[in-house]
């Protein structure tokens, strides 16, 4: 993990704070939040994002917004566990995806499990905050 995580004063985890192989621990089940992404913070660019409190490699808690790639991966990896994310762990990976005609590096969280992976189709699991 980059040294930025421990030094950053932001309460949010940034992809720049992470390195492939880092371990994320979910400290709560998370929730959907409406976030204003407009520069003026005038409500002109509000989007719903799924946010969860996490610890990265044992560092103090920060808020992480889960992208669709990670939500799908976690839903599949945890078999849509009704107990939610709290107490579970995932490992950080970065994959290359095509977005808007350009290749871009995208964060994907992979569920860390102690049991045998049973496998489900993440497209069939509606992500509603319970994975």
Buried (B, 14 or more C-beta within 10 A) or exposed (E): BBEEBEEBEEEEBBEEBBBEEBBBBBBBBBEEEEEEEEEEEEEEEEEEBBBBBBBBBEBEBBBBBBBEBBBBBBBBBBBBBEEBBEEBBBBBBBEEEEEEEEEEEBBBBBBBBEEEEEEBEBEEBEBEEBB
